[in-house]
C-alpha cells in the first residue's frame, strides 16, 4: 500500500496536470472559433473553383497542346501522397486519422503495382510514415513557424508540387487532410489535386440540358491560368480545415483529460483518507494495547 506521503504527492501532481489541461482546453476553444470561421469562409470559394475546373475540363478536348495539369503525364504509375498534419501533439486522434487514411491509400496503390511517394506538410506524420515507408518520403514542409494560415503558405507548397510535376517526379498527387464538422467530429479526406479530376458526367449533361456558356478567352487559355491557382486553393482549404480540426480535436482531448484527472484525484483522495484512517486506527489500537498492558 502506498504511503500517505506518496499519495499526497500523486494528488498534487495530478492537480498540476489538471490545471495545465484545463488551460490548454481554454486556449484551444479560443483559437477554434477563429479557425472555424476561416475554414467555413474558405469552403465556398474552393468548392466553386473545383466545380469550375471540372466544368472547363469537360469542354476541352485533351491533346498534346493541353496544359499538363489537366492532360496528365500519360501514365498513372507514380503517385504522390501529400499528407497534411500538425506540428504539435496533444490533439487526440487528429493526426492519427489522417495518417491512417494515407497509409490505407498507399497500401492499396502498392498492391496495384504503383509507385508511392510521400510529401509531408507538418511534422506529426513523419514518425509513423517514416517507420513504415522510410525511403518513400521525398520532402517535408515545416509549418511550425505559421501562426495563422495564409494563402501565400499554400501557394508556396503548390508551386513546389507543380515544379515537381513538371519535372516528371510523379504522375498523380493526392491530398490528405481533416474536414472539420464539429469539435467532436473531423473526417479524414482524400482528394486528387493533380491532374484535375475529369467528371464522369454532370447533372446537366445527364439530363440532356447544357448551359449556354461562352468563355472569353478560350477554355484552354483560362485553364492554363487557373489550374495552378486551383492547386493552391485546394491546399489552402486543406490547411484551413486542418487548423480548425486540430483545435477542435485538442479542445475535446483536453476536456477528456481534465475530466479524467478529476476522477483520478477523487480516487486518490479516497485512498488517501482510507490509508490515513487505517494509520490512525492502528495508532489507537497500539495506544490502548499499551495502556492495558500496564
N, C-alpha and C positions, 0 to 999 in steps of 0.2 A: 504493500500500500504506500502511496506517495506521502511524503511528509507534509506538514502544514506549510512549511516554508516553500517547498516545491510547488504546491498547489497555488499558493498566493502569487508566486512569480509567474505561473502559467496564466492565471486570471489577468494579471497586469499586462502580460504580453498580448493576450487576445484582445483586451480592451484597446491597446495601442493600435493593433491591426484593424480593429473595427472603426476607429477614428479615421484611419487612412482610407479604407474602402468607402466609408461614408462621404469623405471629402472628394474622392475620385468620382463617385456617383453624381455628386452635385456639379462637379466640373463638366462631366460628360453630358449631363442634362442641359447645362447652359450652352454647350457647344452644339448639341444636337439640333436645337431649334433653328439656328442659323444655317447649319449644314443641310437640314431637311428642306428649308426654303430654297436654298441654292439648287439642290437636286431636283425638286419639283419644278422650279422655274426653267431648268435646262432641258427637261424631257420633251416638251412640245417641239422645240427647235430641232433637237436631234432626231426625233421620230419623223418630223416633216422632211428633214434633209434626207433621211434614209428612203422615205417614200418617193421623193423627187428623183433621187438617183436610180431607184428601181424603175420608175416610170420612163425616165430618159433612156435607160439601158434597154428597155423593152422596145423602143422605137428605133434603135440603132442596129444596123447590120454590122456585126462584129467581123472585122477583117484585119489584114496586116497593118493598115493605117490607123486602126482604132487605138485609143490610149491603153497602155499596158495594164493599168489598174482596172480596166473592165474586160479587156480581151484575155488577160491571163498570160501565163508563160507557155501555154500549150501542153502543160503536164500538171499533175497533182501528186507528185511523188514526195516532195519535201514540204512539211507543214511546220509552221512556226506558231507556238502557243504563247501568247502574250498574257502573262498571269499577273494581275494587279492585286497586291496585298498591301498591308500597312507596314509601317516601320516600328510600331510599338505593339507590345503584347497586352495582356490582361483585358482582352476583348472577347472573351467567351469563345464560341466556335466560329467566329467571323472568318479568320484566316484559314482555319482547317477546312471549312466547307468549300471555299474557293479552290484550294489546292487539291482537295479530293475530286472536284469536278474536272480539273485539268489532268489529274492522274488518270481518271477513267477515260477521258478523251484520248490521251496519249497511248494507253494500253489498247484501245480499240483500233487506233491507227497503226500501231506496231503489228497487231495481229493481221491487219490487211496488207502488211508488207511495206508500209510507208516509212519514210524517214522523219523523225520528230526532233525538233529543237525547241528550246525554251528561251523566252525573252522575259526577264523578271522585272517588274516595277514594284519597288518596295522590298524590304529585307526579310520579312517574316516567312516568305515562301521558300527561301533558299535552303533552309535546313532540311526539309523533307525532300524537296525536288533534287537537291544536291546529293542526298544519300541514295535516292532511287535511280536518278539519271545523272550521274556525276560528270559525264563527258558531253552532255547534250545542252548545257546552258551556254548560250552564245553571248549573253550580255545581261547585266543587272543595272537598272536605272535607279539610283538612290533618290528617294523623295523625302529624306529626313529633314532637309532644310526648308521644305514647303510648309508654311504656316497656314496659308489659305490657298486653295486650288485656283489657279488662273488658267486662262486659255493658252497663254504662252507656254506653260508647262506641258500641256497636251500637244501643242504644236511641235515642241522640241522632240518629243517621243515619236510623233507622226512623221516628221522629216527623217529621223533616223531609220524608221521602219521602211519608208518609201525608198530611201537610198539603198538599203539592203535588198529590197525587192528589185529595184532597177539593176542592181549588180548581180542578180540571179542567185542570191543566197537561199531563197525559199520560193515556193510556188503559191502557197495559201497561208494566210495568217488568221488565227482565231483569237478573239479577245475574251478573257475571263474576268468577271467582277461580280459583286453582290448587288442585286437590285433591292433597294430599300422599300419595304412595305410598311413597317412599323418598328418601334423599338424592340419588339419581340420577334419579328419575322424579317429575315433578309435572305432572299433567294439567290443562289449562285446562278450566273447566266453565262452562256457560251454564245458568241456572236462572230460570224465571219466578216472581217472588215477588208481583207484584200484577197482576191479581187472582189468587186461588188457582186453580191448575190443576184443572179438573174431570176426574176419572178417567174413561176411556172405559168400562172395566169391571174390576171387581176379580175376584180368583180365586174368591171365594165366590159372587159373583153369576153368574160364568161357569159354575160347576159346578151352579148351581141351589140352593145352600145358603146361607142368610143367617144370620148370628149373631143370636141374640135379645138385643138390647141396648136397654135403655130409658134415656133420658137425662133427668136432672133437674138444672136446669130444661130447657126445650125446646131443641132443636138451635139455633134461631135466636139464643136468648139466649147459649148457650155460644159460638157463632161470633162474636157481637158482642164478647165479652170476649177471646176467644183470637186472633182474626185479627190485630189489631195486634201482639200479642206474638209471633205466628208470624213476622211480617216481621222483628222484632228478632232472633229466634232464628236465622233463616236468615242474616242479616247477621253475627251473632256467629260463627256457624260459618264463614262465609267469611273473616272476619278471623283466626280461629284457624288455619284451613287455610293461609292466606297467610303467617302468621307462621312456621309450620313449613316451608313450601315455600321461603320466602325464605332461611332459614338453611341448609336442605339444599342449595339451589342455590348459595348463596355458598360453602359449605364445599367443594363439588365444584369450583367455578370457581377458588377459591384454591389447591386442591390441584393442579389442572392448571397454574395459573400458577407455582406453586413448582417443579413438575417442569420446565416449560419454561425457567424461569430457571436451573435446574441444568444443563440441556442447553446453554443459551447460554453459561454460564460455562465448561463443558468445551470448547466450540468456540473461544471467545475465548482460553482458556488455551493450547490447541494452537497457535492462530495467533500468540499472543504468543511462545511458545517457538520456533516456526519463524522468526519475524522476528528474535528475539534471536540464534538460531544463525546466521542469514544475516549479521547485522551483525558477529558475532564472526569468522565465516569471512572476510568482506570485509576486516576489520581485519588478520587474519593474512596474507592474501594481499598486502595493501599493505606490511606489515612485511617479508615475505620478498622481495617485489619490490624494495623499497628497499635491503635488505641485499645482494641480488645485484648491484644497480647500482653499489654501492660496490666 
